[in-house]
């Protein structure tokens, strides 16, 4: 009974925070994070057992990435392959080394700087997808490049996390972990791409279910099963959710799926951002403020520059190119995952405190900065 009361309080705060954000014409995401900070163990500590909320937050990420997969068909993904690769490589070449050099400049060790490189490099697919939905930009032509670049990041980071884990365990484990991660990630992705491409229509015929209730239950089962299998074999559950979304994107039921599942996505996604806010300890920020003063503006410039250049070389207008750059600023879930690996490796640098505030700042600024190109061009 106590857990039900705590969950009720959590949802009430999320609703109130979201309403205030909407009235202020801001994204609801920072409001959800701040509500989590207020109610979490470092705030008023009103949640004694966060396990259920953490579980719902995992479902939030899964639903967000599932909807991201629905926005892409494999055919569109293959046609947009070259732009996505060029944009992803440019993003990687600029932002990953920048994070490493920042760590060296802060006096951190090489290993700690490698962890920081991943933290700085990764945009938040969850926050960016939700922000694009809120701003009604999913249909914009440049949005495909933004989402495609995030897919590139997600695929790369699976291997990068294996590299970091291998480094923290020692040289002998490094080669094995990297090789296994590459084989599993590529094989898993290729299997679902082939299924989507060759059997998408047939799957659509199989899921021709008249009962809305049974249709939703079937979708839930497939989504959770594939995400669970991905997680079990060492691939991100979010990647599994994205891939099953790709499969359903090839069916004739995309509109019906979005209509029936959108509410579940919004509910669980709010708990993801809320649960993330609960992990932030704002009492430890005093040790990292100087590093943040340097890292935050450089991170914004790095993403805007790489995104803007990617837009131009792929034939987008200046306004669309700015949308790509400013649309990639937010950091989130993967940065936190990398931070946890770093803390597990007994790093001496204050990576945990740095990541918490770094992600919070850019999670708040990211959705706001997305509006900058519109403001600039409307005034011009």
C-alpha positions in Angstrom: 0.0 0.0 0.0 2.9 2.4 0.8 4.4 1.8 -2.6 1.1 2.7 -4.3 1.0 5.9 -2.3 4.5 6.8 -3.3 3.9 6.1 -7.0 0.7 8.2 -6.8 2.7 11.1 -5.3 5.3 10.7 -8.1 2.8 10.8 -10.8 1.0 13.8 -9.2 4.3 15.8 -9.1 5.1 14.9 -12.6 1.6 16.1 -13.7 2.0 19.4 -11.8 5.5 19.9 -13.1 4.4 19.2 -16.7 1.4 21.6 -16.4 3.7 24.4 -15.2 6.2 23.7 -18.1 3.4 23.8 -20.6 2.1 27.1 -19.3 5.6 28.5 -19.5 5.8 27.2 -23.0 8.8 25.0 -22.2 9.5 21.3 -22.7 8.1 19.0 -20.0 11.4 17.1 -19.8 13.4 19.4 -17.5 10.3 19.7 -15.3 10.1 15.9 -14.9 13.9 15.8 -14.0 13.5 18.6 -11.4 10.5 16.8 -9.8 12.6 13.7 -9.5 15.4 15.7 -7.8 12.9 17.2 -5.3 11.3 13.9 -4.3 14.4 11.7 -4.5 16.9 10.5 -1.8 18.9 13.7 -2.1 15.8 15.9 -1.8 12.8 15.4 0.4 13.3 11.6 0.2 9.7 10.7 -0.2 10.4 7.5 -2.1 11.5 4.7 0.2 11.5 1.9 -2.5 12.4 3.3 -5.9 12.5 -0.1 -7.6 9.0 0.1 -9.2 9.7 3.6 -10.5 13.1 2.5 -11.9 11.3 -0.4 -13.7 8.8 2.0 -15.2 11.6 4.3 -16.3 13.2 1.4 -18.2 9.8 0.9 -20.0 9.9 4.6 -20.8 13.2 4.3 -22.7 11.9 1.1 -24.5 8.8 2.8 -25.7 10.6 6.0 -26.8 13.0 3.9 -28.9 10.2 1.7 -30.2 8.4 4.8 -31.5 11.7 6.0 -33.0 11.9 2.7 -34.9 8.4 3.1 -36.2 9.4 6.4 -37.8 11.9 4.6 -39.9 11.3 1.9 -42.5 14.3 -0.2 -43.5 13.8 1.1 -47.1 14.0 4.7 -45.9 17.0 3.8 -43.7 18.8 2.2 -46.6 18.1 5.2 -48.9 19.3 7.5 -46.2 22.4 5.4 -45.5 25.1 7.6 -46.8 23.9 10.8 -45.2 23.5 9.0 -41.9 27.0 7.5 -42.0 28.6 10.8 -43.1 26.8 12.7 -40.3 27.6 10.0 -37.7 31.3 9.9 -38.6 31.5 13.7 -38.5 29.7 13.8 -35.1 32.1 11.1 -33.8 35.2 12.8 -35.1 34.4 16.1 -33.4 32.7 15.3 -30.1 34.4 12.1 -29.0 38.0 13.5 -29.1 36.8 16.7 -27.5 35.6 14.9 -24.4 38.9 13.1 -24.1 40.9 16.3 -24.5 38.7 17.9 -21.8 39.5 15.1 -19.4 43.3 15.5 -20.0 42.9 19.3 -19.5 41.1 18.7 -16.2 44.1 16.6 -15.0 42.2 13.3 -15.2 44.0 10.1 -16.1 43.8 8.7 -19.7 41.2 6.1 -18.7 39.1 8.7 -16.9 39.4 10.9 -20.0 38.1 8.0 -22.2 35.1 7.7 -20.0 34.5 11.5 -20.2 34.8 11.2 -24.0 31.8 8.8 -24.1 29.8 11.0 -21.7 30.4 14.1 -23.8 29.9 12.4 -27.1 26.5 10.7 -26.6 23.3 12.7 -27.2 20.1 11.5 -25.5 17.9 9.7 -28.0 15.1 9.6 -25.3 15.1 13.4 -24.6 15.7 14.4 -28.3 12.9 12.1 -29.5 10.5 13.4 -26.9 11.4 17.0 -27.7 11.0 16.5 -31.5 7.6 15.1 -30.8 6.6 18.0 -28.5 7.8 20.5 -31.2 6.0 18.5 -33.9 9.2 18.2 -36.0 9.1 14.5 -36.7 7.8 15.1 -40.2 10.6 17.7 -41.0 13.1 16.4 -43.6 16.1 17.2 -41.5 14.7 15.2 -38.6 15.6 12.0 -40.4 19.3 13.0 -40.3 19.0 13.9 -36.5 17.5 10.5 -35.7 19.8 8.7 -38.0 22.8 10.2 -36.3 21.5 9.1 -33.0 21.1 5.6 -34.4 24.8 5.7 -35.4 25.7 6.8 -31.9 23.6 4.0 -30.3 25.3 1.4 -32.5 28.8 2.9 -31.8 28.3 3.2 -28.1 27.5 -0.5 -27.7 31.0 -1.3 -28.8 32.5 1.7 -27.0 31.0 0.6 -23.7 32.5 -2.9 -24.2 35.9 -1.2 -24.8 35.6 0.8 -21.6 34.5 -2.3 -19.7 37.4 -4.2 -21.1 39.9 -1.5 -20.2 38.6 -1.4 -16.6 39.0 -5.2 -16.4 42.4 -5.4 -17.9 44.1 -6.0 -21.3 43.2 -9.8 -21.5 39.5 -9.0 -21.3 39.6 -6.1 -23.6 40.0 -8.0 -26.9 37.4 -10.6 -26.0 34.8 -8.1 -24.9 35.3 -5.9 -28.0 35.1 -8.8 -30.4 32.1 -10.4 -28.7 30.2 -7.0 -28.6 30.9 -6.3 -32.3 29.7 -9.8 -33.4 26.6 -9.7 -31.2 25.6 -6.1 -32.1 26.1 -6.5 -35.9 24.4 -9.9 -36.0 21.4 -8.9 -33.9 20.8 -5.7 -36.0 21.2 -7.6 -39.3 18.7 -10.3 -38.3 16.0 -7.7 -37.6 16.8 -5.7 -40.7 16.4 -8.8 -42.8 13.2 -9.7 -41.0 11.8 -6.2 -41.5 12.8 -6.0 -45.2 11.8 -9.5 -46.3 8.9 -10.5 -44.0 7.4 -7.1 -42.9 4.3 -7.5 -44.9 3.8 -11.1 -43.8 4.2 -10.1 -40.2 1.6 -7.4 -40.9 -0.9 -10.1 -42.0 -0.1 -12.1 -38.9 -0.9 -9.2 -36.5 -4.2 -8.5 -38.3 -6.1 -8.6 -35.0 -9.6 -7.1 -34.9 -9.7 -6.8 -31.1 -7.9 -3.6 -29.9 -7.3 -5.2 -26.6 -5.6 -8.2 -28.0 -3.7 -6.1 -30.5 -2.2 -4.0 -27.7 -1.4 -7.1 -25.6 0.4 -8.6 -28.6 2.4 -5.5 -29.2 3.5 -5.3 -25.6 4.6 -8.9 -25.6 6.7 -8.5 -28.8 8.2 -5.3 -27.6 9.2 -6.6 -24.2 10.4 -10.0 -25.5 12.7 -8.5 -28.0 14.0 -5.8 -25.6 14.5 -8.5 -23.0 16.4 -10.8 -25.4 18.7 -7.8 -26.4 19.4 -7.0 -22.8 20.1 -10.7 -22.0 22.7 -11.1 -24.7 24.5 -7.9 -23.7 22.9 -5.4 -26.2 21.0 -2.4 -25.0 17.3 -3.2 -24.5 16.6 0.2 -26.1 18.3 -1.1 -29.3 16.1 -4.1 -29.3 13.0 -1.9 -28.9 14.2 0.2 -31.9 14.7 -2.9 -34.0 11.3 -4.3 -33.3 9.9 -0.9 -34.2 11.7 -1.2 -37.5 10.0 -4.5 -38.2 6.5 -3.0 -37.4 7.3 0.0 -39.5 7.2 -2.3 -42.6 3.6 -3.3 -41.8 0.4 -1.6 -42.7 -0.4 -1.0 -39.0 1.9 1.9 -38.1 -0.9 4.4 -37.7 -2.9 2.0 -35.5 0.1 1.2 -33.4 1.0 4.8 -32.7 -2.6 5.6 -31.9 -3.0 2.7 -29.4 0.5 2.9 -27.7 1.2 6.6 -27.6 -0.4 7.1 -24.2 1.7 4.3 -22.7 4.8 5.9 -24.2 4.1 9.3 -22.6 3.3 7.8 -19.2 6.4 5.6 -18.9 8.7 8.2 -20.5 7.7 10.7 -17.8 8.9 8.1 -15.2 12.2 7.7 -17.1 13.0 11.4 -16.7 11.6 11.5 -13.2 13.7 8.5 -12.1 16.8 10.0 -13.6 16.2 13.2 -11.5 16.0 11.0 -8.4 19.6 9.9 -9.0 21.1 13.4 -9.0 22.9 14.5 -5.8 23.0 18.3 -6.0 25.1 18.4 -2.8 28.2 17.1 -4.7 28.2 19.8 -7.4 30.7 22.1 -5.7 33.7 20.0 -6.8 32.9 20.1 -10.5 31.6 23.5 -11.2 34.8 24.7 -13.0 34.9 21.7 -15.2 31.2 22.2 -16.1 31.8 25.9 -17.0 34.2 24.7 -19.6 32.6 21.5 -20.8 29.0 22.6 -21.2 29.5 25.5 -23.7 32.1 23.5 -25.6 29.7 20.5 -25.8 27.0 22.8 -27.2 29.4 24.3 -29.8 30.6 20.8 -30.8 27.2 19.4 -31.5 25.9 22.6 -33.2 29.1 22.7 -35.4 29.0 19.0 -36.3 25.3 19.0 -36.9 25.4 22.2 -39.0 28.2 21.0 -41.2 26.4 17.6 -41.6 23.3 19.4 -42.8 25.2 21.6 -45.3 27.2 18.7 -46.9 23.9 16.7 -47.2 22.1 19.5 -49.0 19.9 21.0 -46.3 19.2 24.7 -46.0 20.9 26.9 -43.4 17.8 26.8 -41.2 17.5 23.0 -41.4 21.2 22.6 -40.8 20.9 24.7 -37.6 17.9 22.5 -36.6 20.2 19.5 -36.9 22.9 21.1 -34.8 20.8 22.5 -32.1 18.6 19.4 -32.1 21.5 17.2 -30.9 22.6 19.1 -27.8 20.7 17.1 -25.1 22.6 14.5 -23.1 21.0 11.7 -21.0 20.7 8.0 -20.5 23.9 6.7 -22.1 26.0 9.3 -20.4 24.7 8.1 -17.1 25.4 4.5 -18.1 29.0 5.3 -18.9 29.4 7.3 -15.7 28.2 4.2 -13.7 30.9 2.1 -15.5 33.5 4.7 -14.6 32.5 4.6 -10.9 32.6 0.8 -11.0 36.1 1.0 -12.2 37.1 3.0 -9.1 38.0 6.2 -11.0 39.4 8.9 -8.8 37.9 11.8 -10.8 34.5 13.1 -9.7 32.8 11.6 -12.8 29.5 10.8 -11.1 28.9 14.4 -9.8 30.1 15.9 -13.1 27.8 13.7 -15.2 24.8 14.3 -13.0 24.9 18.1 -13.4 26.3 18.0 -16.9 23.3 15.9 -18.1 20.8 17.9 -16.1 22.0 21.2 -17.6 22.0 19.9 -21.1 18.7 18.1 -20.6 17.2 21.5 -19.7 19.1 23.5 -22.3 18.7 21.0 -25.1 14.9 21.4 -25.7 15.2 25.2 -25.2 18.0 25.5 -27.7 16.0 23.5 -30.3 13.9 26.6 -30.7 16.8 28.9 -31.5 16.8 28.5 -35.3 13.1 29.3 -35.4 13.6 32.4 -33.2 16.5 33.6 -35.4 14.7 33.1 -38.7 11.4 34.4 -37.5 13.1 37.7 -36.4 15.0 37.9 -39.7 
